[in-house]
Amino acid sequence: MAEGIADVIIVGVGGLGGILAKELSSAGLKVVGFERGPAPKQEDYAPRDSIRFLIRPEQLDWVRHEPTTTRRKSGDKTNVQYRTSPLNVLGGALLHWTGQSSRYMPGDFKLYSNEIASGNAERAKADLTGYDIIDWPLGYDDLEPYYEKFEWEFGVSGQAGANPFAGPRQRGFPLPPLRHSARMKLFTEACQKLGYHPYDTSAGIASAPYKPAAPFDTRIAERPACVYCGHCNFYGCHVHAKSASLYITIPVAFQTGNFELKTNTKVFRLNVDGSGQVNGVSYFDPDGTAHEQHARVVILSAFVFEHARLLLISKTGKGRFAKGLANSSGYVGRNIMAHGDVRAMGVFDDFIINGFIGPGSAAMRIDDFNGNNFDHSDLGFIRGGTIGTSGEGTPVTRLDVLPPGVPSWGKAFKEFYTRYYTRTMDLNMQPETLPHPDNRVDLDPRHRDRWGLPLPRVTFEFHQNEQRLQKYMAGVGERIMKATGASRVWTEAKGRPNRWAGGTRMGADAKNSVVNDQCQTHDIENLFIVGSSVFPTMAGYPPTATVAALSYRLAEFILKQKQWFK
Amino acid sequence: MAKSKKLQVLTHEEGLILAAIADRIFPKTDTPGAVEIGAVNYIDVALAGDYAALAPLYSQGLRAINRYARSEFHKTFLQLTEAEKEAVLRACEAGALASFKPAAEFFETLRYHVLEGVFCEPQYGGNKDMTGWRLVDFPGQQFGYADAYIDKRVDLEPISVDYRKAEEK
């Protein structure tokens, strides 16, 4: 097959590539998947080893070969940064995600209409200078059936109807919520006291043994229930209770006989023919030898940074692709976003939390301060973010969680840490970041990777709306934490970039976006991009459920184009 | 200093200075400190492997700390009182070792590594007998928890799993 023409090439067989591989190969298409990393064995990802996965992640084979460079703004010096997303391994970041599986709210898809055209931004006295806000070209209703498919194939635990701000759903969750922990109890009581609306986070972690039943894909193997070991965020799951393509969809793709996987390969160029279509990719095999693979359709599912890099690297000398593939708008790499996570912490003198137990996504959450669920009048910013409990982690990962005034070493540190390690609780806020064209990915002019390719250069900083929103969100977190009865409460109010999106945004207008509502590039009919890179705006939730839904929807669209595969 | 295995990367002298520093970062009190818990061995093992690139920073940094002790107190670091040692380390933390530019960065690295040595999975050479975990009531690499342990101490005997040995089999 490799010598001939594949029906579809998938660049990046991570969480989403793994969904696409199953859907497309099951319909009889010949699919070739290129994965930068290896196919991991269970002992590679399942150890409950915090040094390996949290303290020294840059040593992981899946992380150390593909750093980016980073700077805050144009003109600054760049630093090389090793990142745990993307994860260069078969199954990708769905191996080590936290599991928070939130659908976006209907309003999250229409920021221009709901915030600007509606006059909301004006009432808020928000300063939106420099931002570049558009509506998504699709809405919640378009994605609803695919959210459902993800939840029922991957086994998401949750409670329908518990969140008054959620969009309508045709079907409940396949599994009930996860077991409640001490932090969930305290958070729930505090939010009820304050008049907010706490609900169980929907989680891609099985609360009971799970196997999809018809009408969903019954070829998917049964998975056991979560054992609450607490080694979840950044670890692979040692019992496979966490939802991951590696053991949910990818084995089914192999069973079809139509899926060929090339691990440890590096795609370094997308190739175009004279008619302006892509006809395949060029890649390095594990020995570094260059090859070509031809295909009728190419899908990129290789994460935000790599999407921009590949499109820019693949530019042709002149003509319509001189600025890079699918870049007639000049928007490739523009408007990248990341949540500016802020935290509120508390310690308890008279209550033991044991925050190392259970998955972080066994959490309570409120959306009273997400999206435009609250009155923004005169606040000086638009949008919001979800607020919930998070996992607290092993002792070696909590060394900096210290209230102001507690020293970070010496006798006083020891006294604090030995008393309060099991008595500390965090709230995590995920404030939305608005699209700003100065936040972008381009090709680093100096730094190259082991294949000699320019590293993606990430230029990113939070602008005025983010700064105000983050401060506000930290204040709400502080209020809730105080209501839990914590003896001491403090916050981290400066956002830390987390969960990347943008760079190849989706839009109705080819002049200011890269792909259309089907994740199809405006410029090249048989080139598709899927992942959070297509988000024109991000919501105050993690992207996973939404990117998974987009992947199922994309597979369906490609399978309808029967004329391409005759 | 507790009886140590032979060091692989650090010299004997460096090992002694590092131990004296580790004991200020996480001191022995009525419970064991970083030295008893194996932080020096943890760092030496790490410098022989994943942290190899940091070995020069360690030898330069430890020398600079000793040099600063001599210039300020006319004694070697090991001869200082506990309060004097802490004063030297505070100077290092503040980046104020005149002869050593990356002093603040070195101190932050040291602090992390010493505490990693206290709380790491024991297969990495620190957290001897899971003493660090016992000190904070963390029961280690449990397979799972049948109880949510809401407002009660987890009374399980700590567990450690050496995955490298499991892989070698």
Boltz contact constraints between the chains, C-beta under 6 A:
constraints:
  - contact:
      token1: [A, 43]
      token2: [B, 167]
      max_distance: 6.0
  - contact:
      token1: [A, 47]
      token2: [B, 163]
      max_distance: 6.0
  - contact:
      token1: [A, 48]
      token2: [B, 141]
      max_distance: 6.0
  - contact:
      token1: [A, 49]
      token2: [B, 121]
      max_distance: 6.0
  - contact:
      token1: [A, 49]
      token2: [B, 163]
      max_distance: 6.0
  - contact:
      token1: [A, 51]
      token2: [B, 120]
      max_distance: 6.0
  - contact:
      token1: [A, 51]
      token2: [B, 121]
      max_distance: 6.0
  - contact:
      token1: [A, 51]
      token2: [B, 124]
      max_distance: 6.0
  - contact:
      token1: [A, 56]
      token2: [B, 50]
      max_distance: 6.0
  - contact:
      token1: [A, 59]
      token2: [B, 50]
      max_distance: 6.0
  - contact:
      token1: [A, 179]
      token2: [B, 148]
      max_distance: 6.0
  - contact:
      token1: [A, 181]
      token2: [B, 148]
      max_distance: 6.0
  - contact:
      token1: [A, 182]
      token2: [B, 150]
      max_distance: 6.0
  - contact:
      token1: [A, 227]
      token2: [B, 144]
      max_distance: 6.0
  - contact:
      token1: [A, 228]
      token2: [B, 144]
      max_distance: 6.0
  - contact:
      token1: [A, 228]
      token2: [B, 145]
      max_distance: 6.0
  - contact:
      token1: [A, 229]
      token2: [B, 144]
      max_distance: 6.0
  - contact:
      token1: [A, 351]
      token2: [B, 151]
      max_distance: 6.0
  - contact:
      token1: [A, 352]
      token2: [B, 151]
      max_distance: 6.0
  - contact:
      token1: [A, 354]
      token2: [B, 149]
      max_distance: 6.0
  - contact:
      token1: [A, 354]
      token2: [B, 154]
      max_distance: 6.0
  - contact:
      token1: [A, 357]
      token2: [B, 145]
      max_distance: 6.0
  - contact:
      token1: [A, 395]
      token2: [B, 119]
      max_distance: 6.0
  - contact:
      token1: [A, 395]
      token2: [B, 136]
      max_distance: 6.0
  - contact:
      token1: [A, 395]
      token2: [B, 138]
      max_distance: 6.0
  - contact:
      token1: [A, 396]
      token2: [B, 116]
      max_distance: 6.0
  - contact:
      token1: [A, 396]
      token2: [B, 119]
      max_distance: 6.0
  - contact:
      token1: [A, 396]
      token2: [B, 120]
      max_distance: 6.0
  - contact:
      token1: [A, 399]
      token2: [B, 115]
      max_distance: 6.0
  - contact:
      token1: [A, 409]
      token2: [B, 25]
      max_distance: 6.0
  - contact:
      token1: [A, 409]
      token2: [B, 111]
      max_distance: 6.0
  - contact:
      token1: [A, 411]
      token2: [B, 27]
      max_distance: 6.0
  - contact:
      token1: [A, 414]
      token2: [B, 26]
      max_distance: 6.0
  - contact:
      token1: [A, 418]
      token2: [B, 135]
      max_distance: 6.0
  - contact:
      token1: [A, 418]
      token2: [B, 136]
      max_distance: 6.0
  - contact:
      token1: [A, 421]
      token2: [B, 136]
      max_distance: 6.0
  - contact:
      token1: [A, 422]
      token2: [B, 137]
      max_distance: 6.0
